[in-house]
Amino acid sequence: MPGQVTHSLLQSVFFTLSAAWSEAYQSTQPWSSQIAMQVPSTTRENRYGWMAKLPKLREWIGERNVHRLASRAYSITNKDFELTVGLDRNDLEDDTFGLFTPTVQMMGQQAAKWPDDLVKEVLQAAISTLCYDGQYFFDTDHPVSLENAALGTYSNRKTSFALTSANYATARADMLQFKDNDNRPMGIVPNILLVPPQLEVTAMRIINSELVPSAAGTATENNPLKGTAKIVMVPELANEAGVWYLLATQSPIKPFLFQLRKAPQFAQLTAPTDRNVFFHKEYIYGTDSRGNAGFTLPHLAMRCEA
């Protein structure tokens, strides 16, 4: 396509790039969808008032018992995000446009992984970010009840707690015993073991091995932990090599949320009168989106640190 750049050529280029962006976007599966529920947003921010407990059915005697939303809530404000690249006009005139397509495909991949970036930041910042009960999301002294302090506290954070079979079993047992406002077991069953790449092999040995050494160490026995969780390895968590998470994601509420205000879109700025074209002979292509991420209920997650 060497020669003069025309309007029809620019439209053809945009169609080609848009198709490449869309294909990459659609084919990329974010890992965060396994641990974060997607929540639509139609305003500047969403305000969340989660239940202080997970109510259960009871025998109906007298009037209905109405479960009120917890008095404490928090808001998540949507933020704007963008990724923009430029294509020099000479690349079109000199017929080297094809080299630009992979860049746009990578833009599509990054747009699809945008929720991953947000959830990863929330996940790792949760040791110092307050949740609805006034404690950090990952903390050692969450109140079992906001109304009845006599019920004590529970912990969803463990330190000096490397990923071993024994520690995994302990963390899992602790989550199974979490109680609600009425001091009854919630029935929380963790089903995802989230690890950085450094712990993937260790996690596979714990979860996938058929046989393990017996207590006496003189023989082998069936692995009682086999299949108790799905391993999700996240390369982006490599900056915290010794941290692993146990998560319960099978209820309608997952431990984290991705708040979507505007899905990523692909756009162009290529008119001859656009400043970037007129002054810099550069065609601009970009994607933008709007949203944010947060967490929900702390008893759905456990953070363990070596």
C-alpha positions in Angstrom: 0.0 0.0 0.0 2.9 2.5 -0.6 1.9 5.9 -1.8 -0.5 8.6 -0.5 -2.5 7.9 2.6 -6.2 8.3 1.8 -9.4 8.4 3.9 -10.4 5.0 2.5 -7.0 3.5 3.4 -7.3 4.9 7.0 -10.7 3.3 7.3 -9.4 0.0 6.0 -6.5 0.2 8.5 -8.8 0.9 11.4 -11.0 -2.0 10.4 -8.0 -4.3 10.4 -6.6 -3.1 13.7 -10.0 -3.1 15.4 -10.5 -6.7 14.3 -7.0 -7.7 15.6 -7.7 -5.9 18.9 -11.1 -7.6 19.3 -9.8 -11.0 18.6 -7.0 -10.7 21.1 -9.4 -9.2 23.7 -11.9 -12.0 23.3 -9.4 -14.8 23.4 -7.6 -13.7 26.6 -9.1 -15.1 29.8 -8.4 -13.1 33.0 -7.6 -15.2 36.1 -9.3 -12.7 38.3 -12.8 -13.8 37.2 -12.2 -16.9 39.3 -12.0 -15.0 42.6 -13.8 -11.7 41.9 -17.5 -11.2 41.1 -18.2 -8.7 38.3 -20.5 -5.9 39.5 -22.1 -3.4 37.0 -21.8 0.2 37.8 -24.0 3.0 36.4 -22.8 5.9 38.5 -19.6 7.6 39.7 -19.3 5.2 42.6 -21.0 2.1 44.1 -21.8 1.9 47.8 -21.7 -1.5 49.3 -23.4 -2.6 52.5 -22.8 -6.3 52.9 -24.7 -8.5 55.3 -23.0 -8.7 58.7 -23.8 -12.4 58.5 -25.0 -15.0 56.0 -28.7 -15.6 57.0 -30.2 -19.1 57.0 -33.8 -20.2 56.7 -35.6 -20.6 60.1 -38.9 -21.9 61.1 -41.5 -19.2 60.5 -43.1 -18.5 63.9 -44.8 -15.2 64.3 -43.7 -12.3 62.1 -40.8 -12.5 59.6 -37.3 -11.8 61.0 -35.9 -9.1 58.6 -32.1 -9.2 58.2 -30.9 -5.6 57.8 -27.8 -4.6 55.9 -24.8 -4.0 58.1 -24.6 -0.4 59.4 -21.1 -0.1 58.1 -20.5 0.1 54.4 -17.8 1.4 52.0 -17.8 2.9 48.6 -15.7 2.2 45.5 -15.2 5.1 43.1 -14.7 4.3 39.4 -11.4 5.4 37.8 -10.4 6.0 34.2 -7.8 3.9 32.4 -6.2 4.1 29.0 -3.5 2.6 26.7 -2.5 4.6 23.6 0.0 4.0 20.8 1.0 6.0 17.8 1.6 5.0 14.2 3.9 7.2 12.1 2.4 8.2 8.7 5.6 7.1 7.0 5.0 3.5 8.1 1.8 3.6 6.0 3.4 5.3 3.1 6.3 2.9 3.1 4.1 -0.2 3.5 5.4 -1.3 6.9 2.0 -1.2 8.5 2.0 -4.9 9.2 4.6 -4.5 11.9 2.1 -2.5 13.9 -0.6 -5.1 14.1 1.1 -7.2 16.9 1.2 -4.0 19.0 -2.5 -3.6 18.7 -3.0 -7.3 19.5 -1.0 -6.8 22.7 -3.3 -3.8 23.5 -6.3 -6.1 23.2 -4.7 -8.6 25.6 -3.9 -5.9 28.1 -7.4 -4.6 27.9 -8.7 -8.1 28.7 -6.3 -8.4 31.6 -7.3 -5.0 33.0 -9.5 -6.6 35.7 -6.5 -8.8 36.7 -4.4 -5.6 37.3 -7.0 -4.1 39.5 -7.8 -7.2 41.5 -4.1 -7.9 42.0 -3.6 -4.5 43.5 -6.6 -4.9 45.8 -5.5 -8.4 46.9 -2.0 -7.3 47.9 -3.1 -4.0 49.5 -5.8 -5.8 51.6 -3.4 -6.2 54.6 -3.6 -2.4 55.1 -7.0 -1.5 53.7 -10.1 -1.3 55.9 -13.2 -3.4 55.1 -16.8 -3.1 56.3 -16.1 -4.2 59.9 -13.5 -1.6 60.6 -10.5 -4.0 60.4 -8.1 -4.5 57.6 -9.5 -7.0 55.1 -6.8 -9.5 56.0 -6.4 -9.2 59.8 -6.0 -11.3 62.9 -8.9 -9.9 64.9 -12.1 -9.5 62.9 -15.2 -9.3 65.1 -17.5 -12.3 64.7 -20.4 -10.0 65.3 -20.6 -6.2 65.0 -23.4 -6.3 67.6 -22.2 -8.8 70.1 -18.5 -8.4 71.2 -18.8 -11.5 73.5 -18.6 -13.7 70.4 -15.0 -12.8 70.1 -12.9 -12.5 66.9 -11.5 -14.6 64.1 -8.4 -14.3 62.0 -8.0 -14.5 58.2 -4.3 -13.7 58.2 -1.4 -16.0 59.2 2.2 -15.0 59.4 5.3 -17.2 59.6 3.1 -19.7 57.9 4.8 -21.2 54.8 2.9 -23.3 52.3 3.2 -26.9 53.6 0.7 -29.7 53.8 0.2 -29.2 57.5 -0.2 -25.4 57.2 -2.6 -25.8 54.3 -4.7 -28.2 56.3 -4.7 -25.9 59.3 -5.8 -22.8 57.3 -8.5 -24.9 55.6 -9.8 -26.2 58.9 -9.9 -22.7 60.3 -12.1 -21.4 57.5 -14.4 -24.4 57.8 -15.0 -23.3 61.4 -15.8 -19.6 60.8 -19.0 -18.7 62.6 -21.8 -16.1 62.1 -23.6 -13.6 64.3 -25.6 -16.5 65.9 -22.4 -18.4 66.7 -23.2 -21.0 64.1 -20.7 -22.4 61.6 -21.1 -20.5 58.3 -20.4 -23.5 56.1 -17.5 -21.7 54.4 -15.6 -24.3 52.2 -12.4 -22.9 50.6 -12.0 -24.2 47.0 -9.2 -22.1 45.5 -5.5 -22.2 46.5 -4.0 -19.0 44.9 -0.2 -19.0 44.7 2.7 -17.1 43.0 4.8 -19.0 40.5 7.4 -19.8 43.1 4.9 -21.9 45.0 3.2 -23.7 42.1 5.1 -26.9 42.4 4.6 -27.0 46.2 0.9 -26.5 45.7 0.7 -29.3 43.1 2.4 -31.7 45.5 -0.1 -30.8 48.3 -3.3 -30.9 46.1 -2.5 -33.4 43.4 -0.3 -36.1 44.9 -2.0 -39.5 45.2 0.3 -40.7 48.0 2.1 -38.9 50.9 4.4 -40.1 53.6 2.7 -41.7 56.6 2.8 -40.0 60.0 5.5 -42.4 61.1 7.5 -41.8 57.9 8.0 -45.4 57.2 5.5 -45.9 54.4 3.0 -44.0 52.2 -0.7 -43.4 52.5 -3.5 -41.9 50.5 -3.3 -38.1 50.4 -6.3 -36.8 52.4 -5.9 -33.3 50.9 -6.0 -34.4 47.2 -8.5 -32.4 45.2 -9.6 -30.2 48.1 -8.9 -27.0 46.1 -8.2 -25.8 42.6 -4.7 -24.4 42.2 -4.6 -20.9 40.5 -1.1 -19.8 39.8 -0.8 -16.0 39.1 2.5 -14.8 37.6 1.7 -11.2 38.7 2.0 -12.3 42.4 5.7 -13.1 42.0 6.7 -10.0 43.9 5.4 -11.8 47.1 7.1 -15.1 46.7 6.1 -16.6 50.1 2.5 -15.5 50.2 -0.4 -17.8 49.4 -4.2 -17.5 49.6 -7.1 -19.8 50.4 -10.4 -18.6 48.9 -14.0 -19.6 49.0 -15.6 -18.7 45.7 -18.6 -21.0 45.3 -21.2 -18.8 46.8 -22.9 -15.9 44.9 -20.6 -13.5 46.7 -16.9 -14.0 45.9 -14.2 -12.5 48.2 -13.3 -9.8 45.7 -15.2 -7.8 43.1 -14.5 -6.1 39.8 -16.7 -3.0 39.3 -17.3 -2.3 35.7 -18.5 1.1 34.6 -17.3 1.1 31.0 -15.8 -1.9 29.1 -12.6 -1.3 27.1 -13.2 0.1 23.7 -10.9 0.6 20.7 -10.7 4.1 19.1 -8.7 6.2 16.6 -7.5 9.7 16.1 -6.6 9.9 12.4 -8.4 12.8 10.8 -6.0 15.1 8.8 -7.1 18.0 11.0 -6.3 16.3 14.2 -3.4 17.9 15.9 -1.4 14.8 16.1 -1.7 14.2 12.4 -1.2 17.8 11.3 1.8 18.6 13.4 3.4 15.2 14.0 2.2 13.0 11.1 1.2 10.5 13.7 -2.0 8.4 13.8 -3.1 7.6 17.3 -5.0 4.4 18.3 -6.1 3.7 21.9 -8.3 1.9 24.3 -9.9 3.2 27.4 -12.1 1.9 30.1 -13.6 2.8 33.5 -14.1 0.9 36.7 -12.3 -0.3 39.8 -12.0 -3.3 42.1 -12.5 -4.0 45.8 -13.2 -6.8 48.3 -16.3 -8.1 49.9 -16.5 -10.4 53.0 -13.3 -11.2 54.9 -14.4 -14.7 56.0 -14.3 -15.8 52.3 -10.5 -15.4 52.2 -7.3 -16.3 54.1 -3.9 -14.8 53.5 -0.8 -16.8 54.7 2.7 -15.5 54.7 6.0 -17.5 55.0 
